[in-house]
Amino acid sequence: MPERAYPLLLLALVILAHAPALDSGFHYDDRHSLLENPHIRELSQIPRFFSDPTAFSADPTYAMYRPLVLTAHAVNFALGGYAPLSYQLLNLAVHCLATSTVYLLLVQWPLAPIAALAGALLFGLHPLQTEVVNYVSSRSESMAALFYLLSFSGYLRQRQTLSLLSFAAALMCKATAVTLPVALAVHSWVFGDRSLRRLWAYGLLAMGYIFLYTGLSDPGTGIERAA
């Protein structure tokens, strides 16, 4: 098989592996963050998602700052109401994009295309990944991973503006993305860029996010316990 066909093969295998479990309904946190959440039922609420963590859930004690995830929920609802399949199809699409980005990132390192394909398949087909496809609320992990990987890839290609925008998007999906500057620093050190001079903007953005997150936190909302 020609190497240029590897990305198509990768996507085909990921889709075939996850498709049988689609339309499996809503589960656990989907109830308070989707089914009972009035904030996602109007696209006009989207600007609020970027300033009000309590819009994340029908229960203010589950407040979390994940505005891009809420935006995805709102778009899903506008297109298909509460049909579970539409939500899981979007989850699968995001996971496919994240898996493709793993492949591109491994090629950039660089690895041989066949090795990059193997690594991306491990990411895309690992049993743990069934959660980010079939459990709608887990799209926060998948969306954060996609933008995290895009930021890493942009950093390696020295496209800093794209990389920083992707990092900001990852932070607006899940707080764990704040670890990216450390990952970039470790990569730069291991691969010989001992100056680390390109990382100051990532550190500044991470500190800005922490400042914003802290500023939006309120003892009565519970945002400080968001994962």
KEBASE-981228 format. One line per field, with one value per atom (N, C-alpha, C): x, y, z; residue in three letters; chain. Coordinates in Angstrom, 3 decimals. Layout:
<pts>
px <- (X,...) $
py <- (Y,...) $
pz <- (Z,...) $
type <- (ALA,...) $
mol <- (A,...) $
</pts>
This chain:
<pts>
px <- (0.841,0.000,0.879,0.591,1.405,1.252,2.317,2.302,1.238,0.938,-0.052,-1.450,-1.655,-2.954,-3.066,-1.980,-2.009,-3.055,-3.158,-4.179,-5.596,-5.905,-7.238,-7.466,-6.440,-6.553,-6.779,-6.058,-6.191,-7.623,-8.182,-9.543,-10.553,-10.365,-11.296,-11.326,-10.156,-10.085,-10.684,-10.444,-11.007,-12.527,-13.047,-14.500,-15.126,-14.523,-15.065,-15.055,-14.029,-13.922,-14.976,-15.286,-16.176,-17.632,-17.889,-19.239,-20.275,-19.954,-20.997,-21.618,-20.907,-21.424,-22.112,-22.210,-22.858,-24.349,-24.937,-26.357,-26.673,-25.757,-25.929,-26.563,-27.021,-27.743,-26.847,-27.460,-26.752,-26.453,-25.423,-24.989,-24.498,-24.635,-24.004,-24.128,-22.993,-23.003,-23.752,-24.082,-24.870,-26.202,-26.717,-28.027,-27.980,-27.049,-27.044,-26.398,-25.452,-24.755,-25.427,-26.311,-26.986,-28.505,-29.033,-30.480,-31.251,-30.671,-31.355,-30.774,-29.851,-29.166,-29.872,-30.570,-31.300,-30.392,-29.151,-28.271,-27.838,-27.828,-27.357,-28.470,-29.671,-30.817,-31.021,-30.196,-30.281,-28.874,-28.670,-27.351,-26.999,-27.998,-27.752,-27.036,-26.996,-26.323,-24.808,-24.329,-22.907,-21.969,-22.185,-21.258,-21.180,-22.279,-22.287,-21.344,-21.170,-20.324,-18.894,-18.456,-17.076,-16.863,-17.935,-17.785,-18.482,-19.311,-20.098,-19.944,-19.109,-18.903,-20.164,-21.140,-22.346,-23.218,-22.951,-23.716,-23.369,-22.335,-21.912,-22.943,-23.778,-24.665,-25.966,-26.984,-28.223,-28.016,-26.995,-26.667,-25.445,-25.587,-24.452,-23.267,-23.489,-22.357,-21.420,-21.828,-20.969,-20.382,-20.276,-19.757,-18.339,-18.097,-16.768,-16.580,-15.354,-15.076,-14.623,-15.583,-15.310,-16.180,-15.960,-16.879,-16.955,-15.858,-15.921,-16.699,-16.623,-17.414,-18.897,-19.260,-20.651,-21.128,-20.250,-20.608,-20.907,-20.100,-20.353,-21.689,-22.008,-23.303,-24.441,-24.291,-25.356,-25.580,-24.502,-24.631,-25.302,-24.908,-25.551,-27.057,-27.430,-28.849,-29.594,-28.989,-29.641,-29.866,-28.969,-29.071,-29.979,-29.998,-30.734,-31.418,-31.614,-32.258,-31.463,-32.162,-31.508,-31.391,-31.205,-30.946,-29.518,-29.311,-27.949,-26.975,-27.455,-26.553,-25.791,-26.444,-25.758,-24.612,-24.788,-23.734,-22.557,-22.858,-21.786,-21.078,-21.800,-21.142,-20.136,-20.511,-19.554,-18.364,-18.627,-17.520,-16.580,-17.149,-16.328,-15.521,-16.132,-15.419,-14.233,-14.440,-13.346,-12.244,-12.637,-11.639,-10.852,-11.519,-10.822,-9.809,-10.192,-9.273,-8.081,-8.339,-7.240,-6.300,-6.861,-6.038,-5.198,-5.787,-5.034,-3.908,-4.167,-3.131,-1.996,-2.304,-1.241,-0.347,-0.947,-0.158,0.760,0.209,1.008,2.122,1.809,2.807,3.946,3.619,4.662,5.531,4.942,5.727,6.673,6.217,7.052,8.249,8.224,9.248,10.679,11.062,10.230,10.316,9.231,9.216,8.877,9.254,8.855,7.329,6.749,5.286,4.627,5.220,4.613,4.638,5.703,5.776,4.774,4.642,3.662,2.245,1.990,0.682,0.405,1.384,1.218,0.923,1.651,1.425,0.049,-0.378,-1.692,-2.810,-2.608,-3.604,-3.722,-2.601,-2.637,-3.475,-3.300,-4.084,-5.558,-5.827,-7.196,-8.038,-7.403,-8.143,-8.040,-7.309,-7.178,-8.562,-8.823,-10.147,-10.612,-9.677,-10.062,-10.730,-10.443,-10.989,-12.469,-13.024,-14.466,-15.226,-14.648,-15.327,-15.494,-14.462,-14.555,-15.480,-15.832,-16.781,-18.201,-18.394,-19.743,-20.304,-19.459,-19.907,-19.812,-20.948,-20.959,-20.165,-20.297,-19.603,-18.085,-17.587,-16.136,-15.569,-16.410,-15.850,-14.921,-15.021,-14.082,-12.649,-12.420,-11.081,-10.627,-11.524,-11.156,-10.912,-11.754,-11.558,-10.273,-10.035,-8.799,-7.582,-7.667,-6.559,-6.299,-7.369,-7.207,-6.455,-6.892,-6.242,-4.846,-4.661,-3.345,-2.357,-2.774,-1.905,-1.658,-2.685,-2.500,-1.506,-1.580,-0.639,0.783,0.937,2.252,2.806,1.946,2.363,2.760,1.973,2.298,3.611,3.881,5.149,6.316,6.193,7.267,7.482,6.406,6.516,6.852,7.046,7.370,6.274,5.054,3.898,3.271,3.899,3.579,2.173,1.713,0.379,-0.679,-0.588,-1.512,-1.390,-0.177,0.054,-0.552,-0.369,-0.914,-2.435,-3.011,-4.477,-5.023,-4.337,-4.767,-4.635,-3.570,-3.392,-4.525,-4.878,-5.988,-7.289,-7.513,-8.718,-8.715,-7.564,-7.468,-7.816,-7.333,-7.632,-9.124,-9.811,-11.249,-12.078,-11.383,-12.065,-11.873,-10.655,-10.396,-9.123,-9.155,-8.051,-6.751,-6.805,-5.578,-4.658,-5.176,-4.340,-3.273,-3.383,-2.404,-1.011,-0.925,0.366,1.185,0.621,1.330,2.690,2.844,4.183,5.245,4.874,5.835,6.204,5.202,5.478,6.381,6.137,6.976,8.396,8.496,9.821,10.618,9.974,10.652,11.082,10.179,10.527,11.710,11.674,12.748,14.074,14.049,15.281,15.856,14.985,15.443,16.018,15.413,15.842,16.807,17.379,18.526,18.290,17.039,16.790,16.872,18.089,18.299,17.933,17.731,17.423,15.991,15.098,13.675,13.058,13.659,13.227,11.849,11.429,10.124,8.962,9.268,8.210,7.587,8.158,7.649,6.183,5.785,4.398,3.431,3.855,3.000,2.842,3.935,3.861,2.983,3.084,2.256,0.784,0.478,-0.905,-1.438,-0.613,-1.027,-1.301,-0.431,-0.654,-1.902,-2.147,-3.361,-4.604,-4.542,-5.683,-5.911,-4.831,-4.967,-5.563,-5.132,-5.662,-7.154,-7.545,-8.957,-9.763,-9.249,-9.944,-10.167,-9.122,-9.226,-10.212,-10.192,-11.101,-12.558,-12.811,-14.179,-14.649,-13.700,-14.054,-14.820,-15.713,-16.502,-16.779,-16.604,-16.817,-18.200,-19.171,-20.517,-20.780,-19.892,-20.152,-19.515,-18.417,-17.739,-16.741,-16.493,-15.581,-14.189,-13.812,-12.459,-12.208,-13.247,-13.026,-13.187,-13.262,-13.380,-12.089,-12.255,-11.070,-10.512) $
py <- (-1.197,0.000,1.251,2.224,3.450,4.251,4.925,5.664,6.753,7.338,8.408,7.911,6.589,6.018,5.734,5.881,5.567,6.387,7.701,8.455,7.962,7.589,7.071,5.721,4.878,3.593,3.796,4.744,5.042,5.447,6.376,6.839,5.712,4.904,3.810,2.824,2.475,1.516,2.074,3.351,3.978,4.022,4.404,4.470,3.084,2.097,0.736,0.177,0.519,-0.003,0.596,1.868,2.550,2.608,2.452,2.610,1.677,0.403,-0.493,-0.036,0.775,1.190,2.556,3.157,4.465,4.359,5.483,5.573,4.743,4.788,3.998,4.785,6.002,6.774,7.671,8.302,9.207,8.481,8.966,8.284,9.297,8.963,9.646,11.166,11.869,13.331,13.954,13.165,13.711,14.272,13.729,14.184,15.651,15.982,17.362,18.343,17.860,18.791,18.931,17.972,18.011,17.987,16.864,16.653,17.647,18.028,18.964,20.372,20.598,21.892,22.822,23.843,24.736,25.661,25.816,26.801,26.398,25.096,24.660,24.669,25.044,24.930,26.154,27.159,28.377,28.779,28.918,29.347,30.744,31.515,32.871,32.853,31.690,31.569,31.393,31.165,30.842,31.886,33.193,34.162,33.998,33.595,33.414,32.299,31.289,30.153,30.589,31.703,32.164,33.026,33.283,34.126,33.569,32.552,32.042,30.523,30.043,28.599,27.847,28.522,27.827,27.395,27.913,27.479,26.057,25.478,24.130,23.077,23.367,22.342,22.947,22.099,22.520,22.709,22.078,22.169,23.054,24.241,25.163,24.604,23.549,22.977,22.204,21.983,21.314,22.312,23.563,24.592,24.265,24.400,24.182,25.140,25.579,26.503,25.714,25.323,24.579,25.136,26.388,27.056,26.408,25.872,25.258,23.944,23.234,22.009,22.354,23.374,23.811,24.290,24.964,25.406,24.210,23.166,21.949,21.331,21.318,20.807,21.623,22.938,23.806,23.610,23.458,23.208,21.863,20.849,19.542,19.640,20.367,20.494,21.233,22.279,23.047,22.197,21.264,20.430,19.220,18.668,17.411,17.201,18.263,18.085,17.151,16.200,15.256,13.861,13.798,12.514,12.091,11.015,10.645,10.422,9.900,9.579,10.799,11.952,13.144,13.562,13.398,13.752,12.782,11.510,10.525,10.568,10.966,11.159,12.303,13.384,14.486,14.038,13.261,12.729,11.886,11.051,10.209,11.056,12.120,13.003,13.672,14.138,14.772,13.758,12.547,11.510,11.151,11.097,10.830,11.925,13.171,14.278,14.210,13.884,13.767,12.633,11.521,10.385,10.744,11.460,11.899,12.844,13.693,14.619,13.873,12.790,11.946,11.422,10.950,10.442,11.537,12.709,13.806,14.224,14.212,14.592,13.583,12.307,11.278,11.336,11.669,11.839,13.023,14.068,15.256,14.985,13.983,13.837,13.632,12.894,12.160,10.651,9.970,8.517,8.088,6.882,6.342,6.284,6.528,6.526,5.275,4.104,2.879,2.864,3.411,3.507,4.536,5.646,6.663,6.101,5.295,4.661,3.739,2.951,2.040,2.813,3.899,4.706,5.341,5.857,6.485,5.456,4.245,3.187,2.805,2.774,2.481,3.526,4.791,5.870,5.747,5.549,5.588,4.384,3.209,1.972,1.439,2.118,1.643,1.542,0.468,0.299,1.479,2.183,3.336,4.423,4.451,5.503,5.315,4.169,4.018,5.042,5.468,6.435,7.781,8.259,9.588,9.604,8.444,8.372,8.176,7.231,6.819,7.530,8.132,8.894,10.370,10.992,12.327,13.321,13.263,14.234,14.118,12.988,12.825,13.525,14.206,14.954,16.063,16.438,17.438,16.935,15.650,15.075,15.030,14.592,14.435,15.778,16.763,18.089,18.724,18.588,19.131,18.443,17.119,16.381,16.843,17.053,17.501,18.825,19.804,21.117,21.082,20.262,20.074,19.545,18.520,17.923,18.891,19.640,20.634,21.709,22.100,23.091,22.548,21.308,20.658,20.589,20.190,20.104,21.473,22.499,23.850,24.341,23.970,24.331,23.709,22.432,21.756,22.351,22.835,23.431,24.922,25.434,26.839,27.771,27.342,28.184,28.581,29.582,29.867,30.433,31.260,31.831,30.732,29.815,28.686,27.834,27.615,26.791,27.424,28.718,29.393,29.441,29.651,29.639,28.257,27.222,25.851,25.582,26.091,25.933,26.616,27.823,28.533,27.749,27.159,26.356,25.130,24.486,23.323,23.704,24.860,25.317,25.563,25.940,26.198,24.926,23.780,22.484,21.743,21.832,21.172,21.736,21.897,22.566,21.791,20.480,19.688,20.079,20.804,21.261,22.246,22.744,23.709,23.087,21.756,21.067,21.206,21.763,21.806,22.488,23.650,24.262,23.350,22.542,21.598,20.532,20.023,19.005,19.565,20.802,21.427,21.655,22.046,22.270,20.974,19.886,18.591,18.171,18.325,17.961,18.787,20.096,20.965,20.604,20.304,19.965,18.654,17.655,16.339,16.394,17.229,17.274,18.421,18.993,19.863,21.351,21.821,23.257,23.716,23.894,24.169,25.593,26.481,27.872,28.023,27.208,27.255,28.635,29.428,30.818,30.949,29.919,30.012,29.735,29.349,28.878,29.967,31.170,32.182,32.506,32.529,32.873,31.814,30.541,29.467,29.574,29.887,30.073,31.250,32.332,33.510,33.195,32.443,32.067,31.158,30.221,29.328,30.123,31.090,31.901,32.758,33.278,34.045,33.201,31.956,31.056,30.776,30.522,30.255,31.469,32.650,33.880,34.001,33.740,33.799,32.758,31.549,30.455,30.791,31.335,31.704,32.843,33.803,34.930,34.540,33.522,33.064,32.118,31.605,30.664,31.368,30.613,31.141,29.988,30.197,29.097,28.465,29.218,28.677,27.911,27.951,27.285,25.926,25.694,24.415,24.333,25.451,25.377,24.955,25.280,24.952,23.448,22.634,21.200,20.581,21.426,20.885,20.184,19.046,18.279,18.827) $
pz <- (0.000,0.000,0.000,-0.868,-0.894,0.391,0.774,2.038,2.062,0.896,0.878,1.244,1.201,1.566,3.069,3.814,5.240,6.013,5.784,6.529,6.264,5.015,4.707,5.375,5.367,6.044,7.541,8.110,9.531,9.872,9.094,9.348,9.169,8.127,7.870,9.031,9.551,10.648,11.936,12.198,13.404,13.316,12.168,11.998,12.106,11.454,11.506,12.926,13.682,15.051,15.976,15.787,16.724,16.261,14.981,14.452,15.081,15.366,15.901,17.215,17.993,19.301,19.267,18.098,18.008,18.320,18.693,19.042,20.279,21.242,22.463,23.597,23.314,24.318,25.153,26.146,27.054,28.365,29.079,30.290,31.330,32.590,33.722,33.639,33.478,33.508,32.337,31.323,30.214,30.706,31.797,32.270,32.704,33.607,34.120,33.142,32.314,31.413,30.055,29.716,28.417,28.547,29.024,28.992,29.855,30.968,31.876,31.814,30.921,30.857,29.878,30.368,29.458,28.654,29.091,28.463,27.059,26.761,25.439,24.390,24.778,23.866,22.997,23.183,22.365,21.939,20.630,20.142,20.646,20.985,21.497,22.840,23.495,24.787,24.647,23.422,23.240,23.846,23.648,24.284,25.799,26.411,27.866,28.296,27.458,27.816,28.128,27.533,27.681,28.922,29.658,30.846,32.079,31.900,33.020,33.145,34.058,34.218,34.630,35.241,35.677,34.518,33.315,32.148,31.741,32.329,31.972,32.354,33.325,33.862,34.367,34.472,35.114,36.615,37.146,38.572,38.743,39.336,39.465,40.237,41.043,41.779,40.863,39.604,38.630,37.631,38.037,37.140,36.688,35.388,34.815,33.653,33.445,32.343,31.119,30.289,29.061,27.931,27.561,26.627,25.252,24.734,23.405,23.437,24.540,24.683,24.712,25.467,25.510,24.137,23.410,22.059,21.164,21.286,20.513,20.908,22.207,22.657,22.042,22.070,21.569,20.068,19.315,17.882,17.636,18.412,18.312,18.542,19.596,19.920,18.820,18.279,17.216,15.968,15.708,14.507,14.681,15.893,16.044,17.364,18.148,19.438,20.323,20.930,21.827,21.210,19.904,19.256,19.583,20.332,20.777,19.627,18.514,17.411,16.928,16.848,16.335,17.247,18.552,19.501,19.375,19.230,19.144,17.795,16.750,15.461,15.528,16.213,16.376,17.211,18.265,19.063,18.206,17.346,16.477,15.508,14.962,14.034,14.727,15.955,16.702,16.985,17.359,17.635,16.373,15.229,13.962,13.651,13.887,13.646,14.598,15.857,16.833,16.440,15.989,15.574,14.355,13.410,12.229,12.626,13.624,14.087,14.774,15.483,16.056,14.948,13.865,12.735,12.173,11.932,11.383,12.338,13.631,14.628,14.668,14.579,14.603,13.348,12.221,10.996,11.130,11.836,12.014,12.917,13.765,14.794,14.326,13.327,12.375,12.616,12.360,12.312,10.892,10.545,9.252,9.196,8.029,7.938,8.506,8.294,8.816,10.337,10.946,12.413,12.928,12.192,12.572,12.485,11.459,11.319,12.496,12.886,14.022,15.309,15.527,16.726,16.739,15.578,15.492,15.668,15.146,15.332,16.801,17.502,18.935,19.659,19.281,19.879,19.487,18.209,17.724,18.094,18.245,18.457,19.880,20.732,22.110,22.754,23.500,24.115,24.965,25.596,26.406,25.576,24.280,23.428,23.130,23.483,23.301,24.141,25.243,26.110,25.426,24.725,24.125,22.915,22.402,21.285,21.795,22.713,23.096,24.317,25.106,26.272,25.905,25.661,25.068,25.898,27.210,28.056,27.980,27.494,27.366,26.138,25.377,24.252,24.737,26.002,26.527,26.411,26.723,26.596,25.143,24.278,22.871,22.206,22.488,21.909,22.433,23.735,24.300,23.677,23.499,22.894,21.468,20.706,19.320,19.256,20.013,19.960,20.584,21.604,22.227,21.189,20.465,19.442,18.287,17.890,16.831,17.265,18.527,19.036,19.034,19.453,19.456,18.031,17.092,15.692,15.149,15.462,15.018,15.592,16.836,17.466,16.703,16.344,15.626,14.236,13.616,12.286,12.356,13.576,13.814,13.292,13.428,13.121,14.451,15.073,16.464,16.634,15.707,15.848,15.852,14.883,14.835,16.086,16.535,17.714,18.963,19.134,20.315,20.285,19.107,19.000,19.349,18.892,19.214,20.707,21.309,22.756,23.512,23.085,23.730,23.595,22.415,22.204,23.111,23.267,24.155,25.591,26.036,27.388,27.581,26.520,26.615,26.461,26.397,26.390,27.711,28.256,29.539,30.154,31.460,32.162,32.100,31.891,31.858,30.712,29.716,28.605,29.054,30.283,30.791,30.895,30.788,30.858,29.576,28.517,27.233,27.310,27.946,27.993,28.582,29.570,30.155,29.130,28.408,27.386,26.291,25.883,24.854,25.374,26.634,27.222,27.275,27.687,27.742,26.339,25.354,23.977,23.475,23.713,23.240,23.883,25.162,25.875,25.370,25.203,24.767,23.353,22.493,21.098,20.802,21.852,21.657,21.645,21.788,21.823,23.272,23.753,25.173,25.571,24.604,24.952,25.438,24.905,25.261,25.025,24.146,23.990,23.346,22.625,21.966,22.913,24.151,25.035,25.897,25.895,26.819,26.537,25.258,24.923,25.438,25.412,25.915,27.432,28.104,29.545,29.911,29.140,29.396,29.201,28.139,27.882,28.989,29.440,30.524,31.802,32.122,33.318,33.176,31.958,31.722,31.930,31.473,31.660,33.144,33.868,35.306,36.009,35.612,36.196,35.888,34.624,34.236,34.998,35.049,35.731,37.199,37.830,39.233,39.419,38.477,38.574,38.414,37.606,37.403,38.494,39.274,40.332,41.432,42.022,43.130,44.090,45.379,46.312,46.195,45.706,45.602,44.335,43.356,42.081,41.975,42.662,42.570,41.428,40.719,39.575,39.991,41.227,41.637,41.730,41.695,41.703,40.332,39.304,37.952,37.548,36.863,36.446,35.161) $
type <- (MET,MET,MET,PRO,PRO,PRO,GLU,GLU,GLU,ARG,ARG,ARG,ALA,ALA,ALA,TYR,TYR,TYR,PRO,PRO,PRO,LEU,LEU,LEU,LEU,LEU,LEU,LEU,LEU,LEU,LEU,LEU,LEU,ALA,ALA,ALA,LEU,LEU,LEU,VAL,VAL,VAL,ILE,ILE,ILE,LEU,LEU,LEU,ALA,ALA,ALA,HIS,HIS,HIS,ALA,ALA,ALA,PRO,PRO,PRO,ALA,ALA,ALA,LEU,LEU,LEU,ASP,ASP,ASP,SER,SER,SER,GLY,GLY,GLY,PHE,PHE,PHE,HIS,HIS,HIS,TYR,TYR,TYR,ASP,ASP,ASP,ASP,ASP,ASP,ARG,ARG,ARG,HIS,HIS,HIS,SER,SER,SER,LEU,LEU,LEU,LEU,LEU,LEU,GLU,GLU,GLU,ASN,ASN,ASN,PRO,PRO,PRO,HIS,HIS,HIS,ILE,ILE,ILE,ARG,ARG,ARG,GLU,GLU,GLU,LEU,LEU,LEU,SER,SER,SER,GLN,GLN,GLN,ILE,ILE,ILE,PRO,PRO,PRO,ARG,ARG,ARG,PHE,PHE,PHE,PHE,PHE,PHE,SER,SER,SER,ASP,ASP,ASP,PRO,PRO,PRO,THR,THR,THR,ALA,ALA,ALA,PHE,PHE,PHE,SER,SER,SER,ALA,ALA,ALA,ASP,ASP,ASP,PRO,PRO,PRO,THR,THR,THR,TYR,TYR,TYR,ALA,ALA,ALA,MET,MET,MET,TYR,TYR,TYR,ARG,ARG,ARG,PRO,PRO,PRO,LEU,LEU,LEU,VAL,VAL,VAL,LEU,LEU,LEU,THR,THR,THR,ALA,ALA,ALA,HIS,HIS,HIS,ALA,ALA,ALA,VAL,VAL,VAL,ASN,ASN,ASN,PHE,PHE,PHE,ALA,ALA,ALA,LEU,LEU,LEU,GLY,GLY,GLY,GLY,GLY,GLY,TYR,TYR,TYR,ALA,ALA,ALA,PRO,PRO,PRO,LEU,LEU,LEU,SER,SER,SER,TYR,TYR,TYR,GLN,GLN,GLN,LEU,LEU,LEU,LEU,LEU,LEU,ASN,ASN,ASN,LEU,LEU,LEU,ALA,ALA,ALA,VAL,VAL,VAL,HIS,HIS,HIS,CYS,CYS,CYS,LEU,LEU,LEU,ALA,ALA,ALA,THR,THR,THR,SER,SER,SER,THR,THR,THR,VAL,VAL,VAL,TYR,TYR,TYR,LEU,LEU,LEU,LEU,LEU,LEU,LEU,LEU,LEU,VAL,VAL,VAL,GLN,GLN,GLN,TRP,TRP,TRP,PRO,PRO,PRO,LEU,LEU,LEU,ALA,ALA,ALA,PRO,PRO,PRO,ILE,ILE,ILE,ALA,ALA,ALA,ALA,ALA,ALA,LEU,LEU,LEU,ALA,ALA,ALA,GLY,GLY,GLY,ALA,ALA,ALA,LEU,LEU,LEU,LEU,LEU,LEU,PHE,PHE,PHE,GLY,GLY,GLY,LEU,LEU,LEU,HIS,HIS,HIS,PRO,PRO,PRO,LEU,LEU,LEU,GLN,GLN,GLN,THR,THR,THR,GLU,GLU,GLU,VAL,VAL,VAL,VAL,VAL,VAL,ASN,ASN,ASN,TYR,TYR,TYR,VAL,VAL,VAL,SER,SER,SER,SER,SER,SER,ARG,ARG,ARG,SER,SER,SER,GLU,GLU,GLU,SER,SER,SER,MET,MET,MET,ALA,ALA,ALA,ALA,ALA,ALA,LEU,LEU,LEU,PHE,PHE,PHE,TYR,TYR,TYR,LEU,LEU,LEU,LEU,LEU,LEU,SER,SER,SER,PHE,PHE,PHE,SER,SER,SER,GLY,GLY,GLY,TYR,TYR,TYR,LEU,LEU,LEU,ARG,ARG,ARG,GLN,GLN,GLN,ARG,ARG,ARG,GLN,GLN,GLN,THR,THR,THR,LEU,LEU,LEU,SER,SER,SER,LEU,LEU,LEU,LEU,LEU,LEU,SER,SER,SER,PHE,PHE,PHE,ALA,ALA,ALA,ALA,ALA,ALA,ALA,ALA,ALA,LEU,LEU,LEU,MET,MET,MET,CYS,CYS,CYS,LYS,LYS,LYS,ALA,ALA,ALA,THR,THR,THR,ALA,ALA,ALA,VAL,VAL,VAL,THR,THR,THR,LEU,LEU,LEU,PRO,PRO,PRO,VAL,VAL,VAL,ALA,ALA,ALA,LEU,LEU,LEU,ALA,ALA,ALA,VAL,VAL,VAL,HIS,HIS,HIS,SER,SER,SER,TRP,TRP,TRP,VAL,VAL,VAL,PHE,PHE,PHE,GLY,GLY,GLY,ASP,ASP,ASP,ARG,ARG,ARG,SER,SER,SER,LEU,LEU,LEU,ARG,ARG,ARG,ARG,ARG,ARG,LEU,LEU,LEU,TRP,TRP,TRP,ALA,ALA,ALA,TYR,TYR,TYR,GLY,GLY,GLY,LEU,LEU,LEU,LEU,LEU,LEU,ALA,ALA,ALA,MET,MET,MET,GLY,GLY,GLY,TYR,TYR,TYR,ILE,ILE,ILE,PHE,PHE,PHE,LEU,LEU,LEU,TYR,TYR,TYR,THR,THR,THR,GLY,GLY,GLY,LEU,LEU,LEU,SER,SER,SER,ASP,ASP,ASP,PRO,PRO,PRO,GLY,GLY,GLY,THR,THR,THR,GLY,GLY,GLY,ILE,ILE,ILE,GLU,GLU,GLU,ARG,ARG,ARG,ALA,ALA,ALA,ALA,ALA,ALA) $
mol <- (A,A,A,A,A,A,A,A,A,A,A,A,A,A,A,A,A,A,A,A,A,A,A,A,A,A,A,A,A,A,A,A,A,A,A,A,A,A,A,A,A,A,A,A,A,A,A,A,A,A,A,A,A,A,A,A,A,A,A,A,A,A,A,A,A,A,A,A,A,A,A,A,A,A,A,A,A,A,A,A,A,A,A,A,A,A,A,A,A,A,A,A,A,A,A,A,A,A,A,A,A,A,A,A,A,A,A,A,A,A,A,A,A,A,A,A,A,A,A,A,A,A,A,A,A,A,A,A,A,A,A,A,A,A,A,A,A,A,A,A,A,A,A,A,A,A,A,A,A,A,A,A,A,A,A,A,A,A,A,A,A,A,A,A,A,A,A,A,A,A,A,A,A,A,A,A,A,A,A,A,A,A,A,A,A,A,A,A,A,A,A,A,A,A,A,A,A,A,A,A,A,A,A,A,A,A,A,A,A,A,A,A,A,A,A,A,A,A,A,A,A,A,A,A,A,A,A,A,A,A,A,A,A,A,A,A,A,A,A,A,A,A,A,A,A,A,A,A,A,A,A,A,A,A,A,A,A,A,A,A,A,A,A,A,A,A,A,A,A,A,A,A,A,A,A,A,A,A,A,A,A,A,A,A,A,A,A,A,A,A,A,A,A,A,A,A,A,A,A,A,A,A,A,A,A,A,A,A,A,A,A,A,A,A,A,A,A,A,A,A,A,A,A,A,A,A,A,A,A,A,A,A,A,A,A,A,A,A,A,A,A,A,A,A,A,A,A,A,A,A,A,A,A,A,A,A,A,A,A,A,A,A,A,A,A,A,A,A,A,A,A,A,A,A,A,A,A,A,A,A,A,A,A,A,A,A,A,A,A,A,A,A,A,A,A,A,A,A,A,A,A,A,A,A,A,A,A,A,A,A,A,A,A,A,A,A,A,A,A,A,A,A,A,A,A,A,A,A,A,A,A,A,A,A,A,A,A,A,A,A,A,A,A,A,A,A,A,A,A,A,A,A,A,A,A,A,A,A,A,A,A,A,A,A,A,A,A,A,A,A,A,A,A,A,A,A,A,A,A,A,A,A,A,A,A,A,A,A,A,A,A,A,A,A,A,A,A,A,A,A,A,A,A,A,A,A,A,A,A,A,A,A,A,A,A,A,A,A,A,A,A,A,A,A,A,A,A,A,A,A,A,A,A,A,A,A,A,A,A,A,A,A,A,A,A,A,A,A,A,A,A,A,A,A,A,A,A,A,A,A,A,A,A,A,A,A,A,A,A,A,A,A,A,A,A,A,A,A,A,A,A,A,A,A,A,A,A,A,A,A,A,A,A,A,A,A,A,A,A,A,A,A,A,A,A,A,A,A,A,A,A,A,A,A,A,A,A,A,A,A,A,A,A,A,A,A,A,A,A,A,A,A,A,A,A,A,A,A,A,A,A,A,A,A,A,A,A,A,A,A,A,A,A,A,A,A,A,A,A,A,A,A,A,A,A,A,A,A,A,A,A,A,A,A,A,A,A,A,A,A,A) $
</pts>
